[in-house]
Amino acid sequence: MSAGPVLEGRLVRLRPGAESDIAALMALFEDPTVLPWWKAHDESGVREHLDSTEEVGWVIEADGAVVGWIEAWEEDEADFRHGGIDIACVQGVHGTGVGPEAVTLARDWLMTAKEHHRVTIDPALSNRRAIAAYHKLGFRTVGVMRRYERSADGTWRDGLLMEFVAGIDD
């Protein structure tokens, strides 16, 4: 995937990451509220996100500060075409609307600019805060994916597949 455009909302600005963001992104992935859901990233791990050609990644800025990371990916096989999102925000912006606005901007970009009718997100089943936020944004539960992803401690955990589908209002 190519670099994404700058997306602006009322609370956040999503912009492509830069070399100058590496330290802030390393700190993000070490935040105690992010670490249970994303593995810690050293400089090379952050660079993998910044240099990825398989997904579009954006730094999330609020009030001029880097407060998160969001990425979007696409399944382009014609019969299964859809997009997906992953997000991480520092604890200091939880409950402020920053994360939901960032998800909405990325989701809407996938649905308009990339013409996807369906966008998925897949939080850990135990990440109740994220699941509640995604439900409020119109994402609906598809189902539980057992032993879906490996945690930082090496154990497998369940994930919840959620989707937002254009034209469906449950």
C-alpha positions as CSV (number, residue, x, y, z in Angstrom):
1,M,0.0,0.0,0.0
2,S,1.2,3.5,-0.6
3,A,1.5,6.3,2.0
4,G,-1.8,7.6,3.1
5,P,-3.0,11.2,3.0
6,V,-3.1,13.5,6.0
7,L,-6.6,13.2,7.6
8,E,-7.9,15.8,10.0
9,G,-10.8,15.7,12.4
10,R,-11.9,18.0,15.2
11,L,-9.6,16.4,17.8
12,V,-6.9,14.6,15.8
13,R,-4.7,14.8,12.9
14,L,-3.5,11.6,11.2
15,R,-0.3,12.0,9.3
16,P,2.4,9.6,7.9
17,G,5.1,8.9,10.4
18,A,8.6,10.3,10.1
19,E,12.0,9.7,11.4
20,S,11.4,12.3,14.1
21,D,8.5,10.2,15.5
22,I,10.5,7.1,16.4
23,A,11.2,8.0,20.0
24,A,7.5,9.0,20.6
25,L,6.3,5.7,19.0
26,M,8.7,3.6,21.0
27,A,7.3,5.3,24.1
28,L,3.8,4.6,22.9
29,F,4.4,0.9,22.6
30,E,5.9,0.8,26.1
31,D,2.8,2.7,27.6
32,P,1.4,0.4,30.3
33,T,-2.1,0.6,28.7
34,V,-0.7,-0.3,25.3
35,L,1.8,-3.0,26.2
36,P,-0.8,-5.6,27.0
37,W,-2.3,-5.4,23.5
38,W,0.8,-4.6,21.4
39,K,4.3,-5.9,21.9
40,A,7.0,-3.5,22.9
41,H,8.8,-2.1,19.9
42,D,12.5,-1.1,19.7
43,E,13.7,1.2,17.0
44,S,13.7,-1.5,14.3
45,G,10.2,-2.5,15.2
46,V,8.9,1.0,14.9
47,R,10.7,1.4,11.6
48,E,8.9,-1.7,10.3
49,H,5.6,0.1,10.9
50,L,6.9,3.3,9.3
51,D,8.3,1.5,6.3
52,S,5.5,-1.0,5.7
53,T,4.3,-1.4,2.1
54,E,1.5,-3.7,3.2
55,E,-0.5,-1.2,5.3
56,V,-0.9,2.5,5.6
57,G,0.2,3.9,8.9
58,W,-0.5,7.2,10.5
59,V,0.8,9.0,13.6
60,I,-2.1,10.2,15.7
61,E,-1.6,13.8,16.8
62,A,-3.7,15.7,19.3
63,D,-2.8,19.3,20.2
64,G,0.4,18.9,18.3
65,A,1.6,15.9,20.3
66,V,2.1,12.3,19.1
67,V,-0.5,10.3,21.1
68,G,-0.9,7.2,19.0
69,W,-0.5,5.1,16.0
70,I,-3.2,3.8,13.6
71,E,-2.8,1.6,10.6
72,A,-5.1,0.4,7.8
73,W,-4.7,-2.6,5.5
74,E,-6.6,-4.0,2.6
75,E,-7.7,-7.4,1.3
76,D,-7.8,-6.8,-2.5
77,E,-8.9,-10.2,-3.7
78,A,-12.1,-9.2,-5.6
79,D,-14.4,-11.8,-4.0
80,F,-13.3,-10.9,-0.4
81,R,-12.4,-7.2,-0.8
82,H,-12.4,-5.3,2.5
83,G,-10.2,-3.1,4.8
84,G,-9.0,-3.4,8.4
85,I,-7.7,-1.2,11.1
86,D,-5.4,-1.5,14.2
87,I,-4.9,1.3,16.7
88,A,-2.9,2.2,19.9
89,C,-3.2,5.4,21.9
90,V,-1.4,6.5,25.0
91,Q,-3.2,6.4,28.3
92,G,-3.4,10.2,28.6
93,V,-6.0,10.4,25.8
94,H,-8.2,7.5,26.9
95,G,-11.8,8.7,27.3
96,T,-11.3,12.0,25.4
97,G,-12.6,10.9,22.0
98,V,-9.2,10.9,20.3
99,G,-9.1,7.1,19.6
100,P,-12.7,6.9,18.3
101,E,-12.2,9.9,16.0
102,A,-8.9,8.4,14.7
103,V,-10.7,5.1,14.0
104,T,-13.6,6.9,12.3
105,L,-11.2,8.9,10.0
106,A,-9.3,5.7,9.0
107,R,-12.6,3.7,8.5
108,D,-14.1,6.5,6.4
109,W,-10.9,6.8,4.3
110,L,-11.0,3.0,3.6
111,M,-14.7,3.2,2.6
112,T,-14.5,6.3,0.5
113,A,-11.0,6.7,-1.0
114,K,-10.4,3.0,-1.2
115,E,-14.0,2.0,-1.9
116,H,-14.4,-0.8,0.6
117,H,-17.9,-1.7,1.8
118,R,-16.6,-3.5,4.9
119,V,-14.0,-2.6,7.5
120,T,-12.8,-5.0,10.2
121,I,-11.1,-4.5,13.6
122,D,-9.9,-7.4,15.8
123,P,-9.2,-6.4,19.5
124,A,-8.2,-9.0,22.0
125,L,-11.4,-10.5,23.6
126,S,-10.2,-9.3,27.0
127,N,-9.8,-5.7,25.8
128,R,-13.3,-4.6,26.9
129,R,-12.6,-0.9,26.7
130,A,-11.7,-1.1,23.1
131,I,-14.6,-3.4,22.3
132,A,-17.1,-1.0,23.9
133,A,-15.6,1.9,21.9
134,Y,-15.8,0.1,18.6
135,H,-19.5,-0.9,19.3
136,K,-20.2,2.8,19.8
137,L,-18.7,3.5,16.4
138,G,-21.1,1.1,14.7
139,F,-18.8,-2.0,14.6
140,R,-20.6,-5.2,15.2
141,T,-19.4,-8.5,16.6
142,V,-18.8,-11.2,14.1
143,G,-17.4,-13.8,16.5
144,V,-14.6,-15.0,18.7
145,M,-11.4,-16.2,17.1
146,R,-9.9,-18.8,19.5
147,R,-6.1,-18.6,20.2
148,Y,-5.9,-15.9,17.6
149,E,-2.7,-14.0,18.6
150,R,0.3,-14.6,20.6
151,S,0.7,-12.3,23.6
152,A,4.0,-10.7,24.6
153,D,4.4,-13.5,27.2
154,G,4.2,-16.2,24.5
155,T,0.7,-17.4,25.4
156,W,-2.1,-17.5,22.9
157,R,-5.2,-15.2,23.5
158,D,-8.6,-15.0,21.9
159,G,-9.6,-12.2,19.6
160,L,-12.9,-10.7,18.7
161,L,-13.6,-10.1,15.0
162,M,-15.7,-7.0,14.5
163,E,-16.9,-5.3,11.3
164,F,-18.5,-2.1,10.0
165,V,-20.5,-2.7,6.9
166,A,-21.8,0.1,4.7
167,G,-25.6,0.2,4.5
168,I,-26.2,-2.2,7.5
169,D,-27.6,-0.6,10.6
170,D,-28.1,-3.2,13.4
